[in-house]
Amino acid sequence: MGFAHLDRYAGRDSWFTSHTSPGQRIWIALAAAFAASLMPAGAWRALLALGVVIALGVWSARLPLAALARRVGQAMPFFLLPALALPVSVPGPTALELGPFSLSETGLLRAIEIVARATLAVSAVALVISVTRATDLLRGLDRMPLPRLVKSSLALGYRYVYLLNDELDRTGRAIRSRMGDASHPRLWRARASSLAHLLLRAHDRGTRIHAAMLSRGYRDRLPTLQPAATVSPVWTLAVAGVFAVIWLGGFIEVVR
Amino acid sequence: MAHIPDGFLSASVAAGTFGAAGALVAVAARKTQTRLDDHAAPTLGLATAAVFAAQAVNFPVAAGTSGHLLGGALVAVGFGPWAGFLVMTAVVIAQALIFADGGLTALGANVLNIAGAGALLGYAVYRLLTGLAGGGPWSRALGAAIAAYLATLVTGVAAGVELGLSGMAPTHLSVGAMASVHGVIGLAEAAVTGLAVWSLARKRPDLLYRAGADGALKSRPAVVLAGAGSIAIFAGLLSIVASTAPDGLERLAIDLGFADVAKSWGAPLTGYRAWIPGAVGRVVAVILGVALTFAGTAATLRALTRARSPSES
């Protein structure tokens, strides 16, 4: 296994990638997610405007729609399924009788609205992570207000996850070749035991890596050979401003 | 399933959970730094990678379906509660930011539900049970399994409460649905965590996280009381939610096809309701029930360890 599948569209030059740095793109994704999620109920025109801005972003990033759709589609079941429960569970005037279920009007509207909001938020996040290399995302995250330990855990976790994955793969193959048609309880025991081994190896390797890092002059910060290019924050601020205006517009729309 | 997506939480719930999660992360960072010194960065990084890799291992369940480990309790047992919390926080952030799994606005809530309940509460329960029953492989494994089950259940219930407070659905419905689903997921989590801890405790007991400088697992009254108290209070709150509208809960459970699970899950509550009337009585009854269950579990664990200890050198 390798990293390549995550970064398929990250190498392309586009207007979007040349006017924002990876760290700024994380802020843009955050702003879009917050604007979409915290939009007051019933602000349909503001949601539409948000969708137009995000669509413009996708266009300016030259991201193929199929790639975006694949990412959004992967996340969709996680909000589509809970939203499906809403028309049944939220009380209100009945809009539709469907066999044993009676779908309420309020619940139906709310479900549609939540799916719209979640789709917009996920699209913005999917856009940013599709056009940014995972390593760049992690370096962008380095400037975020998070404890150093969480950031270094993320960076080192990314560095070693496929290595451990391959180790587990080999263990799994060995288990399959020795007890392929074993009963479930025995298989579970073997796999759980391989997880225990994984934890042991992770611990031992972590200790070794730490010694190696110290001997190479590690001082609490992970070094990089590629200094981050400085990008003017003007465009990021402008985009965030647009999101803020749309969000305020949503409130005005609802109050009217 | 446990990851709340964007768009589901109200502004106040998102802000509140972000605040609580941020405070916990700050405390965890400080605690881990003083305890692990500079070993922390690579060890936690590798643990994060291990959790990600472990989540890719499929465990066959009936009828061709399979599930995977969540890992909060396991990593807390191996690396300690605060380090485990930071590891799970990193996992949740990576899931949101690299795989678009779980919302950015719900990051605070997801950290609280998955890392907080998984690692912190899971470890509290594990510590409590091993403190009562001793540190042999069997009691460690059983303690970890029970901890993993409760942690998974609380993860679901917390998500249900947050969704309910956000006005997504009546709270008793969302809590009921989430509790039923996670009550089932928790069984698999408990089995895998217990088996893994059993294997760890037999192979390299020195690597399991040990609280206290002497390395011995002892039951400290304060830890025991805090753990038992928080679980009892949680169960009491749950009983209020469950008992305000039991009809709705059962209705949703039947609609979603979880009737059997919900029935067995709700049974002790309805049983207690019969002989103590009133909301206060219900809460007291549930807390009493939890205390009794704990005493029973501890006694069983202790008996098990004592029965096995002569054969082990």
HADDOCK unambig.tbl for C-alpha pairs under 7 A between the chains (distance, minus, plus):
assign (segid A and resid 30 and name CA) (segid B and resid 104 and name CA) 6.42 0.50 0.50
assign (segid A and resid 33 and name CA) (segid B and resid 6 and name CA) 6.79 0.50 0.50
assign (segid A and resid 33 and name CA) (segid B and resid 104 and name CA) 6.42 0.50 0.50
assign (segid A and resid 33 and name CA) (segid B and resid 105 and name CA) 6.43 0.50 0.50
assign (segid A and resid 34 and name CA) (segid B and resid 105 and name CA) 5.89 0.50 0.50
assign (segid A and resid 36 and name CA) (segid B and resid 7 and name CA) 6.90 0.50 0.50
assign (segid A and resid 37 and name CA) (segid B and resid 6 and name CA) 5.80 0.50 0.50
assign (segid A and resid 37 and name CA) (segid B and resid 7 and name CA) 4.00 0.50 0.50
assign (segid A and resid 38 and name CA) (segid B and resid 10 and name CA) 6.58 0.50 0.50
assign (segid A and resid 38 and name CA) (segid B and resid 11 and name CA) 5.86 0.50 0.50
assign (segid A and resid 75 and name CA) (segid B and resid 100 and name CA) 6.54 0.50 0.50
assign (segid A and resid 75 and name CA) (segid B and resid 101 and name CA) 6.08 0.50 0.50
assign (segid A and resid 78 and name CA) (segid B and resid 1 and name CA) 6.61 0.50 0.50
assign (segid A and resid 78 and name CA) (segid B and resid 5 and name CA) 6.95 0.50 0.50
assign (segid A and resid 79 and name CA) (segid B and resid 5 and name CA) 6.14 0.50 0.50
assign (segid A and resid 86 and name CA) (segid B and resid 169 and name CA) 6.80 0.50 0.50
assign (segid A and resid 89 and name CA) (segid B and resid 169 and name CA) 6.34 0.50 0.50
assign (segid A and resid 90 and name CA) (segid B and resid 169 and name CA) 5.68 0.50 0.50
assign (segid A and resid 114 and name CA) (segid B and resid 7 and name CA) 5.77 0.50 0.50
assign (segid A and resid 114 and name CA) (segid B and resid 8 and name CA) 6.77 0.50 0.50
assign (segid A and resid 117 and name CA) (segid B and resid 7 and name CA) 5.48 0.50 0.50
assign (segid A and resid 118 and name CA) (segid B and resid 5 and name CA) 6.91 0.50 0.50
assign (segid A and resid 118 and name CA) (segid B and resid 6 and name CA) 5.16 0.50 0.50
assign (segid A and resid 118 and name CA) (segid B and resid 7 and name CA) 4.96 0.50 0.50
assign (segid A and resid 121 and name CA) (segid B and resid 6 and name CA) 6.33 0.50 0.50
assign (segid A and resid 122 and name CA) (segid B and resid 100 and name CA) 6.81 0.50 0.50
assign (segid A and resid 125 and name CA) (segid B and resid 100 and name CA) 6.68 0.50 0.50
assign (segid A and resid 126 and name CA) (segid B and resid 100 and name CA) 6.50 0.50 0.50
assign (segid A and resid 129 and name CA) (segid B and resid 98 and name CA) 6.28 0.50 0.50
assign (segid A and resid 147 and name CA) (segid B and resid 26 and name CA) 6.97 0.50 0.50
assign (segid A and resid 147 and name CA) (segid B and resid 29 and name CA) 6.41 0.50 0.50
assign (segid A and resid 149 and name CA) (segid B and resid 29 and name CA) 6.69 0.50 0.50
assign (segid A and resid 149 and name CA) (segid B and resid 41 and name CA) 5.97 0.50 0.50
assign (segid A and resid 150 and name CA) (segid B and resid 86 and name CA) 6.14 0.50 0.50
assign (segid A and resid 150 and name CA) (segid B and resid 90 and name CA) 5.63 0.50 0.50
assign (segid A and resid 152 and name CA) (segid B and resid 41 and name CA) 5.98 0.50 0.50
assign (segid A and resid 152 and name CA) (segid B and resid 45 and name CA) 6.58 0.50 0.50
assign (segid A and resid 153 and name CA) (segid B and resid 41 and name CA) 6.25 0.50 0.50
assign (segid A and resid 153 and name CA) (segid B and resid 44 and name CA) 5.52 0.50 0.50
assign (segid A and resid 153 and name CA) (segid B and resid 45 and name CA) 3.82 0.50 0.50
assign (segid A and resid 153 and name CA) (segid B and resid 48 and name CA) 6.37 0.50 0.50
assign (segid A and resid 153 and name CA) (segid B and resid 87 and name CA) 6.97 0.50 0.50
assign (segid A and resid 153 and name CA) (segid B and resid 90 and name CA) 6.54 0.50 0.50
assign (segid A and resid 154 and name CA) (segid B and resid 45 and name CA) 6.44 0.50 0.50
assign (segid A and resid 154 and name CA) (segid B and resid 90 and name CA) 5.73 0.50 0.50
assign (segid A and resid 156 and name CA) (segid B and resid 42 and name CA) 6.77 0.50 0.50
assign (segid A and resid 156 and name CA) (segid B and resid 45 and name CA) 4.62 0.50 0.50
assign (segid A and resid 156 and name CA) (segid B and resid 46 and name CA) 6.62 0.50 0.50
assign (segid A and resid 157 and name CA) (segid B and resid 45 and name CA) 4.62 0.50 0.50
assign (segid A and resid 157 and name CA) (segid B and resid 46 and name CA) 5.70 0.50 0.50
assign (segid A and resid 157 and name CA) (segid B and resid 48 and name CA) 5.13 0.50 0.50
assign (segid A and resid 157 and name CA) (segid B and resid 49 and name CA) 4.23 0.50 0.50
assign (segid A and resid 158 and name CA) (segid B and resid 49 and name CA) 6.66 0.50 0.50
assign (segid A and resid 160 and name CA) (segid B and resid 46 and name CA) 6.66 0.50 0.50
assign (segid A and resid 160 and name CA) (segid B and resid 49 and name CA) 5.86 0.50 0.50
assign (segid A and resid 161 and name CA) (segid B and resid 49 and name CA) 4.30 0.50 0.50
assign (segid A and resid 161 and name CA) (segid B and resid 50 and name CA) 6.69 0.50 0.50
assign (segid A and resid 161 and name CA) (segid B and resid 52 and name CA) 6.65 0.50 0.50
assign (segid A and resid 161 and name CA) (segid B and resid 53 and name CA) 6.11 0.50 0.50
assign (segid A and resid 164 and name CA) (segid B and resid 50 and name CA) 6.54 0.50 0.50
assign (segid A and resid 164 and name CA) (segid B and resid 53 and name CA) 6.28 0.50 0.50
assign (segid A and resid 165 and name CA) (segid B and resid 53 and name CA) 5.02 0.50 0.50
assign (segid A and resid 188 and name CA) (segid B and resid 59 and name CA) 6.61 0.50 0.50
assign (segid A and resid 189 and name CA) (segid B and resid 195 and name CA) 6.27 0.50 0.50
assign (segid A and resid 192 and name CA) (segid B and resid 192 and name CA) 5.55 0.50 0.50
assign (segid A and resid 192 and name CA) (segid B and resid 195 and name CA) 5.70 0.50 0.50
assign (segid A and resid 192 and name CA) (segid B and resid 196 and name CA) 4.80 0.50 0.50
assign (segid A and resid 193 and name CA) (segid B and resid 195 and name CA) 6.79 0.50 0.50
assign (segid A and resid 193 and name CA) (segid B and resid 196 and name CA) 5.25 0.50 0.50
assign (segid A and resid 193 and name CA) (segid B and resid 199 and name CA) 5.73 0.50 0.50
assign (segid A and resid 195 and name CA) (segid B and resid 54 and name CA) 6.46 0.50 0.50
assign (segid A and resid 195 and name CA) (segid B and resid 196 and name CA) 6.33 0.50 0.50
assign (segid A and resid 196 and name CA) (segid B and resid 196 and name CA) 4.91 0.50 0.50
assign (segid A and resid 196 and name CA) (segid B and resid 197 and name CA) 6.83 0.50 0.50
assign (segid A and resid 196 and name CA) (segid B and resid 199 and name CA) 6.38 0.50 0.50
assign (segid A and resid 196 and name CA) (segid B and resid 200 and name CA) 5.58 0.50 0.50
assign (segid A and resid 198 and name CA) (segid B and resid 50 and name CA) 6.66 0.50 0.50
assign (segid A and resid 199 and name CA) (segid B and resid 50 and name CA) 6.38 0.50 0.50
assign (segid A and resid 202 and name CA) (segid B and resid 46 and name CA) 5.28 0.50 0.50
assign (segid A and resid 202 and name CA) (segid B and resid 47 and name CA) 6.12 0.50 0.50
assign (segid A and resid 202 and name CA) (segid B and resid 50 and name CA) 6.46 0.50 0.50
assign (segid A and resid 203 and name CA) (segid B and resid 43 and name CA) 6.05 0.50 0.50
assign (segid A and resid 203 and name CA) (segid B and resid 46 and name CA) 6.92 0.50 0.50
assign (segid A and resid 206 and name CA) (segid B and resid 42 and name CA) 5.00 0.50 0.50
assign (segid A and resid 206 and name CA) (segid B and resid 43 and name CA) 4.51 0.50 0.50
assign (segid A and resid 206 and name CA) (segid B and resid 46 and name CA) 5.81 0.50 0.50
assign (segid A and resid 207 and name CA) (segid B and resid 43 and name CA) 6.50 0.50 0.50
assign (segid A and resid 209 and name CA) (segid B and resid 42 and name CA) 6.63 0.50 0.50
assign (segid A and resid 210 and name CA) (segid B and resid 39 and name CA) 6.56 0.50 0.50
assign (segid A and resid 210 and name CA) (segid B and resid 42 and name CA) 5.71 0.50 0.50
